């Protein structure tokens, strides 16, 4: 049999400490495995009930947004024979229309999930009508006029007597003495 004491003494100091440490640690591990803690120090774990995860109902809410939008008017032009050629006038002034746009929004847990849009015309636009003149005045008539008096009584009743040569209505049948003045 091997003399363990002689063998241990012949070992270096580091080797001796390693062996002693190993034996002590091994004993501690063995003691912890074999012995149980005293009853008053025994740790008991409470059994916790595992509850199934309950799904929450989604929160659904609704909101309405309203906006207004301008509807621009259109323009048209019409020829008008009562306005002088080259002139223009506004026959009907244009007016913008207005429409209301309403959005019905559904929110699920605060997130938009549906949108329904409705548009309603509040005021229809009025078309602007521009009138372009096409009237052209007729050419002026010659300035002479033909007047005939049957006799001096008719000339006097019209306020034309005496009638001189070159005036409308003069005739030799009204000038008895042929001096150029009729109905004297």
C-alpha positions as CSV (number, residue, x, y, z in Angstrom):
1,X,0.0,0.0,0.0
2,X,1.2,3.5,-0.8
3,X,2.0,5.7,2.0
4,X,-0.2,8.7,1.2
5,X,1.4,10.9,3.8
6,X,4.9,10.6,2.4
7,X,3.5,11.1,-1.1
8,X,1.6,14.3,0.0
9,X,4.7,15.7,1.8
10,X,6.9,15.3,-1.3
11,X,4.4,17.4,-3.4
12,X,5.1,21.1,-4.0
13,X,3.2,23.7,-1.9
14,X,0.9,24.6,-4.9
15,X,0.0,21.0,-5.6
16,X,-0.8,20.4,-1.9
17,X,-3.1,23.4,-1.8
18,X,-4.9,22.2,-5.0
19,X,-5.6,18.8,-3.6
20,X,-6.8,20.2,-0.3
21,X,-9.1,22.7,-2.1
22,X,-10.5,19.9,-4.3
23,X,-11.2,17.7,-1.4
24,X,-12.9,20.4,0.5
25,X,-15.0,21.5,-2.5
26,X,-16.0,18.0,-3.3
27,X,-17.1,17.5,0.3
28,X,-19.2,20.6,0.2
29,X,-20.9,19.5,-3.0
30,X,-21.6,16.1,-1.6
31,X,-23.0,17.6,1.6
32,X,-25.3,19.9,-0.3
33,X,-26.6,17.0,-2.3
34,X,-27.2,14.7,0.6
35,X,-28.6,17.0,3.2
36,X,-31.9,19.0,3.0
37,X,-32.5,22.4,4.5
38,X,-34.3,22.5,7.8
39,X,-38.1,22.7,7.6
40,X,-38.5,26.2,8.9
41,X,-36.1,27.5,6.3
42,X,-37.6,25.5,3.5
43,X,-38.6,27.7,0.6
44,X,-42.0,26.9,-0.8
45,X,-43.1,28.0,-4.2
46,X,-46.6,29.2,-4.5
47,X,-48.5,27.6,-7.3
48,X,-49.6,30.4,-9.7
49,X,-52.6,29.8,-11.8
50,X,-51.9,30.3,-15.5
51,X,-54.8,32.3,-16.9
52,X,-55.5,32.1,-20.5
53,X,-55.0,35.4,-22.4
54,X,-58.3,37.1,-22.8
55,X,-58.7,39.0,-26.0
56,X,-60.1,42.5,-25.6
57,X,-62.9,43.6,-27.8
58,X,-61.8,46.2,-30.3
59,X,-62.9,49.8,-29.6
60,X,-64.9,51.1,-32.6
61,X,-65.6,54.8,-32.9
62,X,-67.0,57.0,-35.6
63,X,-66.2,60.6,-36.6
64,X,-67.4,63.0,-39.3
65,X,-65.2,65.5,-41.2
66,X,-66.7,68.2,-43.4
67,X,-64.9,70.4,-45.9
68,X,-66.1,72.9,-48.4
69,X,-64.8,73.2,-52.0
70,X,-65.3,76.0,-54.6
71,X,-66.8,75.0,-58.0
72,X,-65.4,77.3,-60.7
73,X,-67.8,78.8,-63.1
74,X,-67.6,78.3,-66.9
75,X,-67.5,81.0,-69.6
76,X,-69.4,81.3,-72.9
77,X,-69.8,83.9,-75.6
78,X,-72.8,84.8,-77.6
79,X,-73.1,87.1,-80.7
80,X,-75.6,90.0,-80.1
81,X,-77.0,92.0,-83.0
82,X,-78.1,94.9,-80.7
83,X,-74.5,95.8,-79.7
84,X,-72.2,97.6,-82.1
85,X,-69.6,95.5,-84.0
86,X,-66.4,95.1,-82.0
87,X,-67.9,95.9,-78.6
88,X,-68.3,93.3,-75.8
89,X,-70.3,93.3,-72.7
90,X,-70.9,90.9,-69.8
91,X,-74.5,89.6,-70.2
92,X,-74.4,87.4,-67.1
93,X,-71.7,87.7,-64.5
94,X,-70.1,84.4,-63.5
95,X,-70.3,83.2,-59.9
96,X,-68.4,80.3,-58.4
97,X,-70.4,77.5,-56.9
98,X,-69.8,75.7,-53.6
99,X,-70.0,72.1,-52.6
100,X,-69.8,70.4,-49.2
101,X,-67.9,67.1,-48.9
102,X,-68.6,65.0,-45.8
103,X,-66.5,62.0,-44.8
104,X,-68.0,59.4,-42.4
105,X,-65.0,57.7,-40.9
106,X,-64.9,54.4,-38.9
107,X,-62.0,54.0,-36.4
108,X,-61.0,50.6,-34.9
109,X,-58.7,51.1,-31.9
110,X,-58.0,54.6,-33.1
111,X,-56.9,53.5,-36.6
112,X,-59.1,54.4,-39.6
113,X,-60.6,51.3,-41.1
114,X,-63.3,52.7,-43.4
115,X,-64.2,56.0,-45.0
116,X,-67.4,56.9,-46.9
117,X,-67.4,60.2,-48.8
118,X,-70.6,62.1,-49.7
119,X,-70.6,65.3,-51.8
120,X,-73.5,67.8,-51.9
121,X,-73.8,70.9,-54.1
122,X,-74.7,73.9,-51.9
123,X,-74.7,76.5,-54.6
124,X,-74.4,75.8,-58.3
125,X,-72.0,77.8,-60.3
126,X,-73.4,80.5,-62.6
127,X,-72.0,80.5,-66.2
128,X,-70.5,83.8,-67.3
129,X,-72.0,85.0,-70.6
130,X,-70.0,87.5,-72.7
131,X,-72.0,89.3,-75.5
132,X,-70.1,90.2,-78.7
133,X,-71.5,93.0,-80.8
134,X,-72.4,92.2,-84.4
135,X,-74.6,95.2,-85.3
136,X,-73.3,97.2,-88.3
137,X,-75.2,100.5,-88.9
138,X,-76.6,100.9,-92.4
139,X,-74.9,103.3,-94.8
140,X,-76.3,106.8,-94.5
141,X,-79.0,107.7,-97.2
142,X,-78.4,110.6,-99.6
143,X,-79.3,113.9,-98.0
144,X,-81.6,115.2,-100.7
145,X,-85.3,114.8,-100.3
146,X,-88.0,115.1,-102.9
147,X,-90.8,117.3,-102.0
148,X,-93.7,118.3,-104.2
149,X,-96.5,120.8,-103.6
150,X,-99.5,120.6,-105.9
151,X,-100.2,124.3,-105.4
152,X,-99.4,127.3,-103.2
153,X,-102.2,126.6,-100.7
154,X,-100.6,123.2,-99.9
155,X,-97.1,124.9,-99.6
156,X,-98.5,127.5,-97.2
157,X,-100.3,124.9,-95.1
158,X,-97.0,123.0,-94.7
159,X,-95.2,126.2,-93.7
160,X,-92.9,126.1,-96.8
161,X,-94.1,129.3,-98.6
162,X,-92.3,131.2,-100.1
163,X,-90.3,128.4,-101.9
164,X,-87.0,129.5,-103.5
165,X,-85.3,127.9,-106.5
166,X,-83.0,125.0,-105.2
167,X,-85.2,124.3,-102.2
168,X,-87.1,121.1,-102.0
169,X,-90.7,121.5,-103.3
170,X,-89.9,124.4,-105.7
171,X,-91.6,124.0,-109.0
172,X,-92.3,126.4,-112.0
173,X,-96.0,125.8,-111.5
174,X,-95.7,127.7,-108.2
175,X,-93.7,130.7,-109.6
176,X,-96.1,132.6,-111.8
177,X,-93.7,135.5,-112.6
178,X,-90.7,133.2,-113.1
179,X,-88.5,135.2,-110.8
180,X,-87.2,132.2,-108.7
181,X,-89.6,132.7,-105.8
182,X,-92.7,130.6,-105.7
183,X,-95.9,131.2,-103.8
184,X,-95.1,134.9,-103.0
